[in-house]
């Protein structure tokens, strides 16, 4: 397994090994002791599974505030997504900066997004399946987010029609300039 720290070093791109032959391949996608050795510590307590019918669906940018903050380990098991993490830690030198990675069923990569980051993704293909592990249970009273199109974030979303398909909740999220981060 390969672990690569990203431009925001607490975000880690994981590439599991694939062992293949004429039948297909086998890949170990999670092993707690290997992940802990790479500074990806759980415990992971919840798995989520999301399906999007169309390309251009944007989910995010979401987070859960302390004391229910979550770290996430995301992978795309069908199709492809652009996965994005935004640093929301007030004392961080990279506050408000982001990293992104294309995750796909084909490349098998995963992105670890630690606590203190907003997370979101855009489906690049139709019929997309995304699964992710969480270090904290869903607690709706602590959820928050940022506007996907905030110019202060400068995220280059590859959207064809200039506006992705959003949930009503995601269409109303605040911009960074008016955001009081709950993360130290």
Backbone as JSON Lines, residues from 0, in Angstrom:
{"i":0,"aa":"X","n":[0.84,-1.17,0.0],"ca":[0.0,0.0,0.0],"c":[0.89,1.23,0.0]}
{"i":1,"aa":"X","n":[0.46,2.25,-0.75],"ca":[1.24,3.48,-0.86],"c":[0.46,4.62,-0.21]}
{"i":2,"aa":"X","n":[1.12,5.4,0.63],"ca":[0.52,6.53,1.33],"c":[1.26,7.8,0.92]}
{"i":3,"aa":"X","n":[0.54,8.77,0.34],"ca":[1.16,10.0,-0.13],"c":[0.52,11.2,0.55]}
{"i":4,"aa":"X","n":[1.32,11.94,1.34],"ca":[0.83,13.19,1.93],"c":[0.64,14.19,0.81]}
{"i":5,"aa":"X","n":[-0.46,14.93,0.88],"ca":[-0.8,15.89,-0.15],"c":[-0.23,17.27,0.2]}
{"i":6,"aa":"X","n":[-0.53,18.27,-0.62],"ca":[-0.05,19.64,-0.38],"c":[-0.5,20.13,1.0]}
{"i":7,"aa":"X","n":[-1.66,19.69,1.46],"ca":[-2.06,19.88,2.85],"c":[-1.68,18.57,3.53]}
{"i":8,"aa":"X","n":[-0.56,18.53,4.25],"ca":[0.06,17.26,4.62],"c":[-0.76,16.32,5.51]}
{"i":9,"aa":"X","n":[-1.81,16.83,6.15],"ca":[-2.63,15.93,6.97],"c":[-3.62,15.13,6.12]}
{"i":10,"aa":"X","n":[-3.79,15.53,4.86],"ca":[-4.62,14.8,3.91],"c":[-3.71,13.81,3.2]}
{"i":11,"aa":"X","n":[-4.15,12.55,3.15],"ca":[-3.29,11.48,2.63],"c":[-4.02,10.73,1.52]}
{"i":12,"aa":"X","n":[-3.34,10.6,0.37],"ca":[-3.85,9.79,-0.75],"c":[-3.32,8.37,-0.57]}
{"i":13,"aa":"X","n":[-4.21,7.41,-0.58],"ca":[-3.86,6.01,-0.36],"c":[-4.08,5.24,-1.66]}
{"i":14,"aa":"X","n":[-3.07,4.49,-2.08],"ca":[-3.2,3.63,-3.25],"c":[-2.96,2.19,-2.8]}
{"i":15,"aa":"X","n":[-4.04,1.42,-2.62],"ca":[-3.88,0.02,-2.23],"c":[-3.23,-0.79,-3.36]}
{"i":16,"aa":"X","n":[-2.48,-1.8,-2.99],"ca":[-1.91,-2.72,-3.98],"c":[-3.03,-3.54,-4.6]}
{"i":17,"aa":"X","n":[-2.88,-3.84,-5.88],"ca":[-3.8,-4.75,-6.57],"c":[-2.99,-5.91,-7.1]}
{"i":18,"aa":"X","n":[-3.48,-7.11,-6.84],"ca":[-2.84,-8.33,-7.31],"c":[-3.78,-8.97,-8.32]}
{"i":19,"aa":"X","n":[-3.37,-8.97,-9.57],"ca":[-4.28,-9.43,-10.61],"c":[-3.75,-10.58,-11.43]}
{"i":20,"aa":"X","n":[-4.69,-11.26,-12.06],"ca":[-4.39,-12.3,-13.03],"c":[-5.54,-12.32,-14.03]}
{"i":21,"aa":"X","n":[-5.66,-13.38,-14.8],"ca":[-6.7,-13.41,-15.84],"c":[-8.12,-13.44,-15.28]}
{"i":22,"aa":"X","n":[-8.27,-13.69,-13.98],"ca":[-9.61,-13.69,-13.36],"c":[-10.06,-12.3,-12.94]}
{"i":23,"aa":"X","n":[-9.11,-11.39,-12.76],"ca":[-9.41,-10.05,-12.24],"c":[-8.32,-9.62,-11.28]}
{"i":24,"aa":"X","n":[-8.7,-9.03,-10.16],"ca":[-7.71,-8.63,-9.17],"c":[-8.26,-8.77,-7.76]}
{"i":25,"aa":"X","n":[-7.33,-8.74,-6.79],"ca":[-7.64,-8.72,-5.37],"c":[-6.92,-7.51,-4.78]}
{"i":26,"aa":"X","n":[-7.59,-6.79,-3.88],"ca":[-6.98,-5.63,-3.23],"c":[-7.45,-5.56,-1.8]}
{"i":27,"aa":"X","n":[-6.5,-5.38,-0.9],"ca":[-6.82,-5.13,0.51],"c":[-7.03,-3.62,0.64]}
{"i":28,"aa":"X","n":[-8.26,-3.19,0.94],"ca":[-8.57,-1.76,0.94],"c":[-8.48,-1.13,2.32]}
{"i":29,"aa":"X","n":[-8.44,-1.92,3.37],"ca":[-8.29,-1.36,4.71],"c":[-7.69,-2.41,5.63]}
{"i":30,"aa":"X","n":[-6.69,-1.98,6.38],"ca":[-6.06,-2.81,7.41],"c":[-5.64,-1.84,8.51]}
{"i":31,"aa":"X","n":[-6.27,-1.91,9.67],"ca":[-6.1,-0.91,10.72],"c":[-4.64,-0.67,11.08]}
{"i":32,"aa":"X","n":[-3.84,-1.71,11.28],"ca":[-2.46,-1.49,11.72],"c":[-1.61,-0.81,10.64]}
{"i":33,"aa":"X","n":[-1.85,-1.1,9.38],"ca":[-1.12,-0.46,8.3],"c":[-1.5,1.02,8.21]}
{"i":34,"aa":"X","n":[-2.78,1.33,8.35],"ca":[-3.23,2.71,8.3],"c":[-2.74,3.49,9.51]}
{"i":35,"aa":"X","n":[-2.76,2.89,10.68],"ca":[-2.24,3.55,11.88],"c":[-0.77,3.88,11.72]}
{"i":36,"aa":"X","n":[0.0,2.99,11.13],"ca":[1.43,3.24,10.9],"c":[1.65,4.42,9.95]}
{"i":37,"aa":"X","n":[0.66,4.71,9.11],"ca":[0.74,5.83,8.17],"c":[0.05,7.09,8.73]}
{"i":38,"aa":"X","n":[-0.21,7.1,10.04],"ca":[-0.85,8.24,10.73],"c":[-2.32,8.42,10.36]}
{"i":39,"aa":"X","n":[-2.96,7.35,9.93],"ca":[-4.41,7.35,9.71],"c":[-5.0,6.47,10.8]}
{"i":40,"aa":"X","n":[-5.33,7.14,11.9],"ca":[-5.81,6.4,13.07],"c":[-7.32,6.48,13.17]}
{"i":41,"aa":"X","n":[-7.93,5.37,13.46],"ca":[-9.35,5.3,13.71],"c":[-9.6,5.56,15.18]}
{"i":42,"aa":"X","n":[-10.53,4.89,15.75],"ca":[-11.25,3.83,15.05],"c":[-12.32,4.39,14.12]}
{"i":43,"aa":"X","n":[-12.54,3.67,13.03],"ca":[-13.63,4.0,12.14],"c":[-14.88,3.31,12.68]}
{"i":44,"aa":"X","n":[-15.96,4.08,12.85],"ca":[-17.15,3.56,13.52],"c":[-18.38,3.48,12.63]}
{"i":45,"aa":"X","n":[-18.31,4.06,11.44],"ca":[-19.48,4.09,10.56],"c":[-19.01,4.05,9.12]}
{"i":46,"aa":"X","n":[-19.69,3.26,8.29],"ca":[-19.45,3.25,6.85],"c":[-20.66,3.87,6.15]}
{"i":47,"aa":"X","n":[-20.4,4.72,5.17],"ca":[-21.45,5.33,4.37],"c":[-21.3,4.89,2.93]}
{"i":48,"aa":"X","n":[-22.42,4.83,2.21],"ca":[-22.47,4.37,0.83],"c":[-23.4,5.32,0.09]}
{"i":49,"aa":"X","n":[-22.89,6.0,-0.95],"ca":[-23.71,6.95,-1.7],"c":[-23.69,6.59,-3.17]}
{"i":50,"aa":"X","n":[-24.86,6.66,-3.8],"ca":[-24.97,6.42,-5.23],"c":[-25.49,7.7,-5.87]}
{"i":51,"aa":"X","n":[-24.9,8.08,-6.99],"ca":[-25.37,9.23,-7.77],"c":[-25.65,8.75,-9.18]}
{"i":52,"aa":"X","n":[-26.84,9.05,-9.68],"ca":[-27.25,8.58,-11.0],"c":[-26.52,9.28,-12.13]}
{"i":53,"aa":"X","n":[-26.22,10.56,-11.95],"ca":[-25.7,11.35,-13.06],"c":[-24.32,11.93,-12.77]}
{"i":54,"aa":"X","n":[-23.59,12.24,-13.84],"ca":[-22.37,13.04,-13.71],"c":[-22.8,14.46,-13.35]}
{"i":55,"aa":"X","n":[-21.94,15.19,-12.63],"ca":[-22.24,16.56,-12.27],"c":[-23.0,16.72,-10.98]}
{"i":56,"aa":"X","n":[-23.1,15.67,-10.18],"ca":[-23.7,15.77,-8.85],"c":[-22.61,16.2,-7.88]}
{"i":57,"aa":"X","n":[-22.87,17.27,-7.14],"ca":[-21.9,17.74,-6.16],"c":[-22.48,17.57,-4.76]}
{"i":58,"aa":"X","n":[-21.72,16.89,-3.91],"ca":[-22.11,16.68,-2.51],"c":[-21.05,17.36,-1.65]}
{"i":59,"aa":"X","n":[-21.46,18.39,-0.93],"ca":[-20.5,19.07,-0.05],"c":[-20.57,20.56,-0.27]}
{"i":60,"aa":"X","n":[-19.73,21.19,0.4],"ca":[-18.6,20.82,1.26],"c":[-19.09,20.69,2.7]}
{"i":61,"aa":"X","n":[-18.94,19.52,3.3],"ca":[-19.52,19.21,4.6],"c":[-18.47,18.94,5.67]}
{"i":62,"aa":"X","n":[-18.9,19.11,6.93],"ca":[-18.1,18.72,8.08],"c":[-19.03,18.52,9.27]}
{"i":63,"aa":"X","n":[-18.52,17.9,10.32],"ca":[-19.17,17.86,11.62],"c":[-18.26,18.58,12.6]}
{"i":64,"aa":"X","n":[-18.84,19.47,13.41],"ca":[-18.08,20.26,14.37],"c":[-17.79,19.46,15.63]}
{"i":65,"aa":"X","n":[-16.75,19.86,16.37],"ca":[-16.49,19.25,17.67],"c":[-17.71,19.42,18.57]}
{"i":66,"aa":"X","n":[-18.01,18.52,19.44],"ca":[-17.2,17.35,19.82],"c":[-17.47,16.11,18.97]}
{"i":67,"aa":"X","n":[-18.16,16.27,17.87],"ca":[-18.5,15.14,17.0],"c":[-17.77,15.21,15.66]}
{"i":68,"aa":"X","n":[-16.62,15.88,15.64],"ca":[-15.85,16.02,14.39],"c":[-15.49,14.64,13.84]}
{"i":69,"aa":"X","n":[-15.47,14.54,12.53],"ca":[-15.21,13.26,11.85],"c":[-13.99,13.36,10.95]}
{"i":70,"aa":"X","n":[-13.21,12.3,10.93],"ca":[-12.24,12.07,9.86],"c":[-12.91,11.08,8.91]}
{"i":71,"aa":"X","n":[-12.52,11.13,7.63],"ca":[-13.15,10.29,6.62],"c":[-12.09,9.61,5.76]}
{"i":72,"aa":"X","n":[-12.39,8.41,5.34],"ca":[-11.57,7.68,4.37],"c":[-12.49,7.36,3.21]}
{"i":73,"aa":"X","n":[-12.28,8.03,2.07],"ca":[-13.22,8.0,0.95],"c":[-12.65,7.21,-0.21]}
{"i":74,"aa":"X","n":[-13.53,6.43,-0.88],"ca":[-13.14,5.79,-2.14],"c":[-14.35,5.68,-3.05]}
{"i":75,"aa":"X","n":[-14.07,5.63,-4.33],"ca":[-15.11,5.51,-5.35],"c":[-15.04,4.09,-5.9]}
{"i":76,"aa":"X","n":[-16.11,3.33,-5.75],"ca":[-16.1,1.93,-6.18],"c":[-16.76,1.7,-7.55]}
{"i":77,"aa":"X","n":[-17.43,2.74,-8.06],"ca":[-17.97,2.68,-9.43],"c":[-17.95,4.1,-9.99]}
{"i":78,"aa":"X","n":[-17.41,4.25,-11.18],"ca":[-17.33,5.57,-11.79],"c":[-16.11,6.33,-11.32]}
{"i":79,"aa":"X","n":[-16.24,7.67,-11.28],"ca":[-15.12,8.54,-10.89],"c":[-15.66,9.82,-10.27]}
{"i":80,"aa":"X","n":[-14.9,10.36,-9.31],"ca":[-15.25,11.61,-8.65],"c":[-14.02,12.51,-8.54]}
{"i":81,"aa":"X","n":[-14.26,13.79,-8.4],"ca":[-13.23,14.72,-7.95],"c":[-13.52,14.93,-6.47]}
{"i":82,"aa":"X","n":[-12.6,14.51,-5.62],"ca":[-12.76,14.59,-4.18],"c":[-11.96,15.77,-3.66]}
{"i":83,"aa":"X","n":[-12.56,16.57,-2.76],"ca":[-11.93,17.82,-2.31],"c":[-11.98,17.9,-0.79]}
{"i":84,"aa":"X","n":[-10.86,18.37,-0.2],"ca":[-10.77,18.63,1.24],"c":[-10.29,20.06,1.44]}
{"i":85,"aa":"X","n":[-10.97,20.81,2.33],"ca":[-10.65,22.2,2.63],"c":[-10.28,22.31,4.1]}
{"i":86,"aa":"X","n":[-9.12,22.9,4.39],"ca":[-8.64,23.06,5.77],"c":[-9.44,24.16,6.46]}
{"i":87,"aa":"X","n":[-10.1,23.81,7.58],"ca":[-10.91,24.76,8.34],"c":[-10.34,25.02,9.73]}
{"i":88,"aa":"X","n":[-9.12,24.59,9.98],"ca":[-8.51,24.77,11.31],"c":[-7.96,26.2,11.39]}
{"i":89,"aa":"X","n":[-8.54,27.0,12.27],"ca":[-8.21,28.43,12.37],"c":[-6.72,28.68,12.56]}
{"i":90,"aa":"X","n":[-6.04,27.86,13.35],"ca":[-4.62,28.1,13.63],"c":[-3.68,27.49,12.59]}
{"i":91,"aa":"X","n":[-4.24,26.86,11.57],"ca":[-3.42,26.21,10.56],"c":[-2.86,27.23,9.56]}
{"i":92,"aa":"X","n":[-1.6,27.07,9.16],"ca":[-1.06,27.95,8.12],"c":[-1.72,27.72,6.76]}
{"i":93,"aa":"X","n":[-2.47,26.62,6.62],"ca":[-3.15,26.34,5.35],"c":[-4.67,26.53,5.47]}
{"i":94,"aa":"X","n":[-5.12,27.3,6.47],"ca":[-6.54,27.58,6.64],"c":[-7.13,28.12,5.34]}
{"i":95,"aa":"X","n":[-8.26,27.54,4.91],"ca":[-8.95,27.98,3.7],"c":[-8.39,27.41,2.41]}
{"i":96,"aa":"X","n":[-7.28,26.69,2.5],"ca":[-6.72,26.06,1.3],"c":[-7.33,24.67,1.1]}
{"i":97,"aa":"X","n":[-7.21,24.17,-0.12],"ca":[-7.81,22.87,-0.43],"c":[-6.85,22.01,-1.23]}
{"i":98,"aa":"X","n":[-7.16,20.73,-1.24],"ca":[-6.52,19.77,-2.13],"c":[-7.63,18.95,-2.77]}
{"i":99,"aa":"X","n":[-7.3,18.37,-3.93],"ca":[-8.28,17.53,-4.6],"c":[-7.56,16.34,-5.23]}
{"i":100,"aa":"X","n":[-8.33,15.29,-5.45],"ca":[-7.81,14.08,-6.1],"c":[-8.94,13.43,-6.86]}
{"i":101,"aa":"X","n":[-8.61,12.87,-8.02],"ca":[-9.6,12.08,-8.73],"c":[-9.55,10.67,-8.18]}
{"i":102,"aa":"X","n":[-10.67,10.22,-7.65],"ca":[-10.81,8.86,-7.15],"c":[-11.73,8.12,-8.1]}
{"i":103,"aa":"X","n":[-11.35,6.9,-8.46],"ca":[-12.17,6.14,-9.4],"c":[-12.11,4.66,-9.08]}
{"i":104,"aa":"X","n":[-13.07,3.94,-9.62],"ca":[-13.02,2.48,-9.5],"c":[-11.78,1.96,-10.2]}
{"i":105,"aa":"X","n":[-11.4,2.61,-11.27],"ca":[-10.23,2.16,-12.03],"c":[-8.92,2.35,-11.27]}
{"i":106,"aa":"X","n":[-8.72,3.51,-10.64],"ca":[-7.43,3.72,-9.95],"c":[-7.43,3.17,-8.52]}
{"i":107,"aa":"X","n":[-8.59,2.92,-7.94],"ca":[-8.67,2.3,-6.61],"c":[-8.16,3.16,-5.47]}
{"i":108,"aa":"X","n":[-7.85,4.41,-5.73],"ca":[-7.28,5.27,-4.69],"c":[-8.34,5.71,-3.69]}
{"i":109,"aa":"X","n":[-7.84,6.08,-2.5],"ca":[-8.67,6.56,-1.41],"c":[-8.08,7.87,-0.9]}
{"i":110,"aa":"X","n":[-8.92,8.72,-0.32],"ca":[-8.43,9.95,0.27],"c":[-8.81,9.97,1.74]}
{"i":111,"aa":"X","n":[-7.8,10.18,2.59],"ca":[-8.04,10.36,4.02],"c":[-8.16,11.85,4.29]}
{"i":112,"aa":"X","n":[-9.31,12.25,4.85],"ca":[-9.58,13.64,5.2],"c":[-9.73,13.7,6.72]}
{"i":113,"aa":"X","n":[-8.79,14.36,7.42],"ca":[-8.84,14.38,8.88],"c":[-9.91,15.32,9.43]}
{"i":114,"aa":"X","n":[-10.1,15.26,10.74],"ca":[-10.98,16.22,11.41],"c":[-10.47,17.63,11.14]}
{"i":115,"aa":"X","n":[-11.39,18.57,11.1],"ca":[-11.0,19.96,10.88],"c":[-11.01,20.37,9.42]}
{"i":116,"aa":"X","n":[-11.51,19.5,8.56],"ca":[-11.58,19.78,7.13],"c":[-13.02,19.65,6.66]}
{"i":117,"aa":"X","n":[-13.4,20.48,5.7],"ca":[-14.66,20.28,4.98],"c":[-14.35,19.33,3.83]}
{"i":118,"aa":"X","n":[-15.34,18.54,3.46],"ca":[-15.15,17.54,2.41],"c":[-16.32,17.6,1.43]}
{"i":119,"aa":"X","n":[-16.0,17.4,0.16],"ca":[-17.04,17.31,-0.85],"c":[-16.52,16.62,-2.08]}
{"i":120,"aa":"X","n":[-17.44,16.22,-2.94],"ca":[-17.02,15.6,-4.2],"c":[-18.02,15.88,-5.3]}
{"i":121,"aa":"X","n":[-17.49,15.83,-6.53],"ca":[-18.27,16.0,-7.74],"c":[-18.18,14.71,-8.53]}
{"i":122,"aa":"X","n":[-19.32,14.17,-8.96],"ca":[-19.29,12.97,-9.79],"c":[-18.85,13.35,-11.2]}
{"i":123,"aa":"X","n":[-17.86,12.63,-11.71],"ca":[-17.33,12.88,-13.05],"c":[-17.96,11.95,-14.08]}
{"i":124,"aa":"X","n":[-18.63,10.91,-13.61],"ca":[-19.32,9.96,-14.47],"c":[-20.71,9.72,-13.92]}
{"i":125,"aa":"X","n":[-21.57,9.17,-14.74],"ca":[-22.87,8.75,-14.24],"c":[-22.72,7.41,-13.52]}
{"i":126,"aa":"X","n":[-23.77,7.02,-12.79],"ca":[-23.79,5.74,-12.07],"c":[-22.56,5.59,-11.17]}
{"i":127,"aa":"X","n":[-22.4,6.54,-10.27],"ca":[-21.23,6.63,-9.39],"c":[-21.57,6.09,-8.0]}
{"i":128,"aa":"X","n":[-20.67,5.28,-7.45],"ca":[-20.82,4.79,-6.08],"c":[-19.6,5.22,-5.27]}
{"i":129,"aa":"X","n":[-19.87,5.86,-4.14],"ca":[-18.82,6.33,-3.24],"c":[-19.08,5.71,-1.87]}
{"i":130,"aa":"X","n":[-18.03,5.16,-1.28],"ca":[-18.13,4.6,0.07],"c":[-17.07,5.27,0.93]}
{"i":131,"aa":"X","n":[-17.42,5.5,2.19],"ca":[-16.43,6.11,3.07],"c":[-16.63,5.67,4.5]}
{"i":132,"aa":"X","n":[-15.49,5.6,5.18],"ca":[-15.45,5.26,6.59],"c":[-15.38,6.55,7.39]}
{"i":133,"aa":"X","n":[-16.01,6.55,8.57],"ca":[-16.07,7.73,9.43],"c":[-15.54,7.36,10.82]}
{"i":134,"aa":"X","n":[-14.88,8.34,11.46],"ca":[-14.38,8.1,12.81],"c":[-15.35,8.54,13.9]}
{"i":135,"aa":"X","n":[-16.48,9.09,13.49],"ca":[-17.51,9.51,14.45],"c":[-18.86,9.25,13.82]}
{"i":136,"aa":"X","n":[-19.85,8.96,14.66],"ca":[-21.2,8.72,14.18],"c":[-21.82,10.01,13.65]}
{"i":137,"aa":"X","n":[-22.72,9.88,12.7],"ca":[-23.44,11.02,12.17],"c":[-24.21,11.7,13.3]}
{"i":138,"aa":"X","n":[-24.01,13.01,13.43],"ca":[-24.68,13.82,14.45],"c":[-25.19,15.09,13.77]}
{"i":139,"aa":"X","n":[-26.44,15.07,13.28],"ca":[-26.94,16.19,12.48],"c":[-26.88,17.54,13.19]}
{"i":140,"aa":"X","n":[-26.94,17.54,14.51],"ca":[-26.9,18.81,15.25],"c":[-25.53,19.5,15.16]}
{"i":141,"aa":"X","n":[-24.51,18.79,14.68],"ca":[-23.16,19.37,14.59],"c":[-22.72,19.6,13.15]}
{"i":142,"aa":"X","n":[-23.59,19.29,12.18],"ca":[-23.15,19.39,10.79],"c":[-23.13,20.83,10.3]}
{"i":143,"aa":"X","n":[-22.2,21.07,9.38],"ca":[-22.07,22.38,8.76],"c":[-21.44,22.22,7.4]}
{"i":144,"aa":"X","n":[-21.18,23.35,6.76],"ca":[-20.57,23.28,5.45],"c":[-20.22,24.64,4.91]}
{"i":145,"aa":"X","n":[-19.6,24.62,3.74],"ca":[-19.22,25.83,3.02],"c":[-19.73,25.75,1.59]}
{"i":146,"aa":"X","n":[-19.93,26.91,1.0],"ca":[-20.4,26.99,-0.38],"c":[-19.38,26.39,-1.34]}
{"i":147,"aa":"X","n":[-19.84,25.53,-2.19],"ca":[-18.97,24.85,-3.16],"c":[-18.3,25.81,-4.12]}
{"i":148,"aa":"X","n":[-18.97,26.94,-4.42],"ca":[-18.5,27.87,-5.43],"c":[-17.88,29.14,-4.85]}
{"i":149,"aa":"X","n":[-17.47,29.1,-3.59],"ca":[-16.88,30.26,-2.94],"c":[-15.58,30.65,-3.66]}
{"i":150,"aa":"X","n":[-15.51,31.85,-4.22],"ca":[-14.28,32.24,-4.93],"c":[-13.07,32.32,-4.02]}
{"i":151,"aa":"X","n":[-13.27,32.53,-2.72],"ca":[-12.14,32.55,-1.78],"c":[-11.49,31.18,-1.64]}
{"i":152,"aa":"X","n":[-12.24,30.12,-1.92],"ca":[-11.68,28.77,-1.86],"c":[-10.94,28.43,-3.15]}
{"i":153,"aa":"X","n":[-11.41,28.96,-4.27],"ca":[-10.73,28.77,-5.55],"c":[-10.7,27.34,-6.04]}
{"i":154,"aa":"X","n":[-11.73,26.58,-5.75],"ca":[-11.78,25.18,-6.2],"c":[-12.17,25.14,-7.67]}
{"i":155,"aa":"X","n":[-11.39,24.45,-8.46],"ca":[-11.65,24.32,-9.9],"c":[-12.48,23.06,-10.13]}
{"i":156,"aa":"X","n":[-13.79,23.19,-9.95],"ca":[-14.69,22.06,-10.19],"c":[-14.9,21.91,-11.69]}
{"i":157,"aa":"X","n":[-14.69,20.74,-12.25],"ca":[-14.89,20.57,-13.69],"c":[-16.36,20.32,-14.04]}
{"i":158,"aa":"X","n":[-17.17,21.37,-13.91],"ca":[-18.6,21.24,-14.19],"c":[-18.88,21.71,-15.61]}
{"i":159,"aa":"X","n":[-19.69,20.95,-16.31],"ca":[-19.98,21.23,-17.71],"c":[-20.97,22.38,-17.88]}
{"i":160,"aa":"X","n":[-22.0,22.42,-17.05],"ca":[-23.06,23.41,-17.21],"c":[-22.92,24.58,-16.26]}
{"i":161,"aa":"X","n":[-21.75,24.76,-15.67],"ca":[-21.44,25.83,-14.75],"c":[-22.15,25.7,-13.4]}
{"i":162,"aa":"X","n":[-23.15,24.89,-13.28],"ca":[-23.8,24.67,-11.99],"c":[-24.1,23.19,-11.86]}
{"i":163,"aa":"X","n":[-23.49,22.56,-10.86],"ca":[-23.73,21.12,-10.67],"c":[-25.11,20.88,-10.06]}
{"i":164,"aa":"X","n":[-25.49,19.63,-9.98],"ca":[-26.71,19.25,-9.3],"c":[-26.42,19.22,-7.8]}
{"i":165,"aa":"X","n":[-27.16,20.04,-7.04],"ca":[-26.94,20.19,-5.59],"c":[-28.21,19.85,-4.83]}
{"i":166,"aa":"X","n":[-28.05,19.48,-3.57],"ca":[-29.21,19.38,-2.69],"c":[-29.62,20.79,-2.3]}
{"i":167,"aa":"X","n":[-30.87,21.0,-1.9],"ca":[-31.28,22.34,-1.44],"c":[-30.39,22.84,-0.29]}
{"i":168,"aa":"X","n":[-30.01,21.95,0.6],"ca":[-29.16,22.33,1.74],"c":[-27.8,22.81,1.25]}
{"i":169,"aa":"X","n":[-27.19,22.09,0.31],"ca":[-25.87,22.46,-0.19],"c":[-25.9,23.76,-0.99]}
{"i":170,"aa":"X","n":[-27.03,24.11,-1.56],"ca":[-27.15,25.34,-2.34],"c":[-27.17,26.58,-1.44]}
{"i":171,"aa":"X","n":[-27.35,26.4,-0.14],"ca":[-27.49,27.53,0.79],"c":[-26.34,27.65,1.79]}
{"i":172,"aa":"X","n":[-25.24,26.96,1.57],"ca":[-24.13,26.98,2.53],"c":[-23.38,28.32,2.48]}
{"i":173,"aa":"X","n":[-22.8,28.75,3.63],"ca":[-22.13,30.05,3.69],"c":[-20.76,30.06,3.0]}
{"i":174,"aa":"X","n":[-20.26,31.23,2.76],"ca":[-18.93,31.43,2.21],"c":[-17.92,31.53,3.36]}
{"i":175,"aa":"X","n":[-16.66,31.3,3.04],"ca":[-15.59,31.32,4.03],"c":[-15.51,32.67,4.75]}
{"i":176,"aa":"X","n":[-15.71,33.77,4.06],"ca":[-15.58,35.09,4.65],"c":[-16.56,35.32,5.81]}
{"i":177,"aa":"X","n":[-17.71,34.65,5.77],"ca":[-18.71,34.83,6.84],"c":[-18.76,33.62,7.77]}
{"i":178,"aa":"X","n":[-17.76,32.77,7.69],"ca":[-17.75,31.5,8.42],"c":[-16.89,31.62,9.66]}
{"i":179,"aa":"X","n":[-17.44,31.24,10.81],"ca":[-16.68,31.19,12.07],"c":[-16.34,29.74,12.34]}
{"i":180,"aa":"X","n":[-15.14,29.35,12.05],"ca":[-14.75,27.94,12.14],"c":[-14.77,27.42,13.58]}
{"i":181,"aa":"X","n":[-15.36,26.25,13.78],"ca":[-15.36,25.64,15.11],"c":[-14.09,24.84,15.41]}
{"i":182,"aa":"X","n":[-13.15,24.82,14.46],"ca":[-11.94,24.02,14.6],"c":[-10.75,24.9,14.98]}
{"i":183,"aa":"X","n":[-10.01,24.48,15.99],"ca":[-8.79,25.21,16.41],"c":[-7.7,25.09,15.39]}
